[in-house]
Amino acid sequence: MAIAASLKSLQYSSCLLRFRRNPIATRKVLPGFGFKARDNQITCLRSSSVSHGKRRGEAVATAAKKRNQSSERCAAEGILMGGGETEDIAEVGTMMPERIKVVILTACMMCLCNADRIVMSVAVVPLAEKLGWSSSFLGVVQSSFLWGYIFSSVIGGALVDRYGGKRVLAWGVALWSLATLLTPWAAAHSTLALLCVRAFFGLAEGVAMPSMTTLLSRWFPTDERASAVGISMAGFHMGNVVGLLLTPIMLSCIGISGPFILFASLGLLWVSTWSSGVTNNPQDSPFITRSELRLIQAGKQVHTPTNRAKPNPYLLLLLSKLPTWAIIFANMTNNWGYFVLLSWMPVYFQTVFNVNLKQAAWFSALPWATMAISGYYAGAASDFLIRTGHSVTSVRKIMQSIGFMGPGLSLLCLNYAKSPSCAAVFMTVALSLSSFSQAGFLLNMQDIAPECAGFLHGISNCAGTLAAIVSTIGTGYFVQWLGSFQAFLTVTAFLYFATTVFWILFATGERVF
């Protein structure tokens, strides 16, 4: 349901191949997963009526000759077909391609990941009123999730590189669902227990991002990767919408425990589906067809094999290159702005415009919904630019510049909003444009370090989490001392601008490690 918004423009293409007496229908492919036409494409045999045996025999002979000459491609479907047995063609069925199943499950996981976070951002409002928390202490509670998140980022990234994303992600979702289930009990027990459970929740969630990027890089060709990440991140942002809309309703109908029990149960259900339906690598999947596997492998960039004994280079080697620092600073800035809005948006609307909790949730949900949609199309646009001949470096710089300059300008305008509707518009623009970062620094990790992308993601995410802790706590202190959000929004805007300049100067789409 949450993923449907990012998949609304699903389109179908079909190609009817005839070989002997087996008509083969094509797969259904998402927009953004188109493929480049190649000189050695197979010509699709249309279903024109061939009544005479001679003409039928000639058509069959021609198809067989073409099939055996070279590796061929169905122009309408884009799936490579080798010149092997007849069953290679028969593999192309009407079922959904396996890599699309992987990205849909990943998007569902990312939806739960963010929904479980946003539940606390809404529930903390009645908790603060009940327990008498100040704005500064409210920032401490909001940031407790990040205390655990910062430690698991690097470790989780290294584990993903070593063991693959499937197992690491299954354990992560199971553990953070358990922490979500325990949160109401911890809040009722003591503040210390609540902080510990939220830190454990963050510790488990730290593996989500590295697992996602590593899995998708293995399951998708290079010119589909941005679209795949866009779909997954659309699920991530839709998690905010689901959490913001459902949590106030369940809080009023069931109580504080209601939304936590719901999302914890959904997480455990997802684990059971994931464990039985996904593999770390496409070649290990019992469900994938040989033609789809060849498509994935043919679309990978060719890397020179290395004889490195360890999967990850030394930390000092990674930090010695400016493209690494471009990614780190981009992650820090992205997390700084993202967690300010994620943690404080409902409080902002309630404090500045004096709206109730349900109204604040509705105003807060709109920006995240548009972010989910724009993030998907940003990924599709990135793939299109690469397929049409633009360099990976240029595309990454363009997307990241939009992803930072847009939010920076929007946050400056937010300082002058006079109504909740006007503020919601500026926040919507800020978050919609920030989603272009998904086709910037988030994909750039696979570009510069394909063999240790999970480890690099962990390092940059660790730095980004530190920035998120400072911004989340800092917002609370700024509001308590100055009585408004304006000063902190201005600081965040100029941080966006400065990081954009650094990114343009030092980022690259070429392999570095």
N, C-alpha and C positions, 0 to 999 in steps of 0.2 A: 504493500500500500504506500509506504514512504518512498519506495524506489520508483513508483509508477510515474512520478512527476518528471524524473530525469530520463525515463524511457518512453515518454509519451509519443515522441516522433518516430517510433519504430516503423521501419519500412521493410518491404519485402521485394526481393528480386528472384526471378526464376529462370531456369535454363533447362530445356528438355533434351537430354542426350539419348540417342538410340544406339544401342549395340546389341545385336541379335534381337531378342524380344523383350528386353528389360527397360522400360521407361524409368528414368531417374529424375526425381524432383530435387530442387535445390534446398539448401539450408536457408534459414532466416537470419539476416545479418543486420546489426544495429548501424544507424548512420554514424559515420566516423570510422567504420571498419571496412571501408571500401578498399579496393586494391588497384595498384597501377596496372594499366594495360601493358602487355609485353608483346614483343614481336612474334613469339612462338605460341600465341594463344590458339586454342582449339576453336574451330568454328562450330557454333551450336547448331545442331540439326533440328529444325523446327518440325512441329507435328503436322506437316502437310501430308495429305493423303497420297500414299504410294500404292496404287492398286495392282500394278503389274509386277510380276516376280522379278523381271530383269532389272527394273529400276530399283527395286528393294535390294537386290543382291549387290548392285553397284554402290548403293549408299552404305551398306554394311562393309563392303570391301574398302571403301574410301575411309570410313571411320577407323577401321582396324589398322590401315596403313599409317594414318596420322598418329594414332595412339602409340604405335611401336617406334616411330621415328625419334621422338625426343620427349622430354618432360613437357607436359602440356597444361594448359590452364583454361578453365571455363571462364569466359569473359564476364558473364553475368553474375557468376557466383564468386569467382576469385579463389578457387581452391585448386592447389596444384595436384596434378594427376600424373603419375609415372607410367612408363610404358611397360607395365608388368602384366599380371593376370587380369582376367575380366572382373574378378572380385574387387579390384581396386576401384573400378567405376561403381560397382554395386554398393561400395561402402557409403557413397554419398546418399544419405537418406533424408527423410523429412524431419528428423529430430533436431533439436537445437545443438549447435556446436558446443563441444565440451568447454572451451575457453569462455564462452558466454555464461555458462552455468557457474564457472569459477568466479567471474566478476560479479554476478548477481549475488551469490552467497557472500562475497567479500563486502559488497555494498550493504547487505543486511547486517553484517557484523559491525561495520562502521556506524550504521544507524544506531544500533544498540550502544555502541561505545560512547557516542555523544549524548544519547538520551539518558544514560545512566549518570552522566556528569550534570546535565542540566536540571535533573530532578532536584538535586541539592541546592542549585541556585534559586529555585522557586521555593522549596520547602524551608530554606534558611530564613525567609522573611517572617513567617509565623513563629519559628523557633527563636529568632532574635527578640521578638516582642514578648514571648513567653518567658525567656530566660534573662532578658534585660541586657543584651549585648550592645556595646557601643559600635560605631562605624569602624573604628580601627580594629577592634577584636573580630568584627564580622569579616574583615579582610583576612585575618589570620585563619579563621575557620574555612573560608573559601580557598585559601592557598594550601591547606593541609593535604589536599589531593596531590599537589605538585611535589610535596616532600618525598613521597615514594616514587612518583613518576620520574624524577630526576635520576634516581639510582638504577632503575630498570631500563632506561633508554640505551645506554652503552652495552650493558650486559645482554639485554634482549636482542640488540642488533647483532652482536657476535654470535649468540645462540642461533639466530635465524640463518646466518651465513654458514654455520657449521651443520645444523640439523634440518634446515628447511623451515618454511613458515607454517606448514600444516600442524605439526605437533606443538610447536611453541605457541601458536595462536589458540589452539584448543585449550591448552592449560591456562593461558591468559584469560580467555573469556569465562572459563569455569570459575577461576579464582575471583575475578572482579564481580561476577554475578553473586558469589557468596558474600563478598564484602557489601554489595548493594543490599542484599537481604538483611544483613546485620546492622545496617546504618540506623534504622528507627530504634532498635534495642539500645544501641550505643548512645544515641542522643538522650534517651530516657534515663540511662544509667548514670553517665557523667560526661562532662565536657572532654576530659582526658580520653575516655574510651571512644568518643566520637572522633577526636583528632587522630587517634591510632587507627581506627577502622578506615577513615578516609585516606590516610597515608598508605595503608595496605591496598586499598582500592586503586590508588595511583600507581603503586608498584606493579600491580597486575596489568593495568592498562598500558604501561610503557612499551609493551611488545607489539601493540596493534599497528602502529605506523611502519616500523621496519618490516614486519611480516607482510603487510599489504604491498609495499613497493617491491620487495624481493619476489614474492609470488607472482605478481603481475609481470615483472620483467622476464620471468621464466616461461610464462604461459602465453605471452603476446609478442608478435613481431614488433620491430622498432617503430614502424609507421602506424601502429595501432595503440601504442603504449599510453600516449597522452589521453586518448579517448577512454581507455580502460581505467586509468587513474581518475579521470573526470567522473565516470559513473560511480566509482567507489566513494569518491569524496562528495558526490551528490547525496549518497546515502548517509555519509557522515553529517552533512549539514541538515538533512531532513530529520536526523535524530534530534536536533534542537527544536524543530517545529513540533515533532511528536511529543517531546518532553514538555515543552512550554504549554501546549494546548491541553494535554491529558492531565498533567500534574495538578493544576488548580481544581479541576473537576473532581479528581479522586481525593484530593485533600478535603474538599468540602463534603463529599459524600461518604467517604470511608475513614478518613483520618490520615495522619502522617505516614502510617505504614503501607497504605494502599499502593501508591505508585512504585515504591521500592520493591514490593512483592511482585508486582506485575512485570517489571523489567528484568528482575532477577530470574523469574520463571522463563521468560522469552530467551534469555541468554543461555540457560541450560538446554532448552529445546534446540537452539541453534547448534550447540556443540555436538549433539547427537547426529544431526544432519550432516554437519561438516566432516566429522570423523569418518563417516562411511562413504562420502561422495567425492572427496578431493584428494589429490596427491601433490607432493612437492614439485614434481616435474611432469610435464605432459607425456614424456615417453614412458613413465611408470603407470599411467592411467589405464585401467582395463577397458574403459569406455570410449577412448578417443579413436577415431579412424586414422588409418595411415595417411590418407590425403590431408587431413587437418594437421597431423603431426608434421608432414613435410612443409605445409604452409608456414607453420610456426618457425620451424628450423630455417627455412629459406629466407625468412624475414629478419633474422638476427644479424646484427653486425658481426663481422668476422674479426676475432681478436687473436693476437698471437699467443699461443699457449705458453704458460709459465710453469716453471718447476719449483715454485715456492712451496716450502714444506708446510708453512702455516697459511691459512686462508686470508689473513689480514696483514697488511703492512704495519710497520712500527708506527706508533702514534706520532712520534716526532717527524717521521717522513710525511705523514698526512698533513701535519701542521706547518710544514716547511713550504707549502705551495699556496700561492694567493687564491687560486680558484676554490681551495678548501675553505679559506677564510671568507670568501664571498658567500658561500653556502651557509657557513656558521652565522655570519652577521644577518643574512636574510632570514634564517630560521629564528634568530633572536628577535628581530623586529616584527616578524609575522606573529610569533607567540605573544610578544608584548601587547600588540594591538588586539589580537584575537581574544586573549583571556580577559583583558579589560572589558570588552563588550560581552563576552560569554558570562562572566561572573557578576557584572554590575548592571547589565541592561534593565532587568526588572526593577532593581533598586533605583536606578536612574529615573525611570518613568514615574515611579511611585513618589520619589523625593522631589524631583524638579516640577512635575506637573500634577502631583497630588491625585493620581488615579489609583483605583483599587487594584488588588493583586490580579484578578482575572483580566481586567483591561490592560494592565501592564504586560501580562503574558501574551495577549493578542498583538499588542504593538511590537513586542519583542520577537514574535514568531515570523512576521512578514519578512524582515531582512534575511533571516536564515533560509526561508523558502526560496527567495530569489537567488540567493547565493548557491543553492544546490543546482538550480537550473543553469545559471551563468557559468558555473564551474564545469559542467558537462560540455557546454558549447565552446568554452575556452580550450578544453582538451581537443575537441574535434577540429577547431580552427588551427591549433598547433600542428596536428597531424597533417592537415591539408597543406599548410605552408611548407612543411618538410617534403611532402610528396610532390609538390610543384617546383622543387628545386632550391628553396631557401636553405641556407646552412643551419645546422642545429644551433650553433652559437648565436646567430642572429635571432632565431625564433625564441630561444630561452631569454635573451635580453629584452626583446619586445614584450613578451608576456609578463616578465617580472616587473618591468617598468610600469606597465598598466596596473599590475597588482599592488604597487606601493604608492605611486603618484595619485591614483584615484582615491584610495582611502584617506591619504593625507589631506587632500583638498576638501574632502567631504567632512572630515572631523573638524577642520577649521570653520566650515559653514555651520556645523552642528552647534557651535557656541552661540549662534545668533538665532536659533530656533525659538519661536514664540508659542508653539502649540505642540502637543504630542504627535499630531499628524505630520507636522513639518519635520519634527525630529525623527520620526519613523522613516520619512523619505530620505533624509540624509544618511541615516544608518543603513538603509537599504542599498543606496548607491555605494557606500563605503564597503559593505560586505560583498556586494555583487562583484565589484571590481577587484577586491582582494582575492577572490577565488582564482584569478588569473595566475596567482603565485603557484598554483598546483601544476601549471605547465611551465613554471620557471624553476625555482630552486629545488622543488620536490622531485622533479624528474632529472634534474642535473646531476644528482648523486649517482644515478645509473650511467650517465654519460661519462663522467670523469673517472669513476672507479667501479666498473661493472662486477668485479670479483669480490669486492668488499663493501658493497653499497649499504648493507645492513649495519656494518660497523660504523661507517661514515655517518649514516643516518642517526645512529645512537649518539655519536659525539656531538653532532650539530643539535640534536634534540635535547641533549643534556644542557648545552649552553642556552638553547631556547627556553628550556624549563626554568633555568635561573632567572632569565629575563621575565618570564611569566610570573614567577613568585614576587619579584620586585614590583612589577606593575600592579599585580592584584592587591598586595599589601599597601603599596604606595598610594593607590587610588583611595583606599579607606582613610589613610592619614591626611591626604590632601583635602578630602571632603570634610573631615572633622576639623582641620585647622582653618581652612579657607571658606568652608560653607558652600562650595560649589564644585562642579566637575570641570569647569572651563580650563583651569590651569593645566590639569593633567592631560586633557584632550589636545591642547596646544603642544605640549611636550611630545606627545605621541605622534602628532602630525609631522613635526620637524625631524623626528627620528626616521619616519618613513622616507622623507626627502633625502636625508644624508645617506641612508643605506642604498637608495636607488643609484646615486652617483658611484658608490663603491662597486656595486654590481656591474654597472655598465663598463667600468674600467677594467675589472679583473676576472669576470666570469668567462667561462669557455664551455663549448659543447663537445670539445675533443677529449679523447681519453688521456688522463694524466697518470693514473696508477695502473 
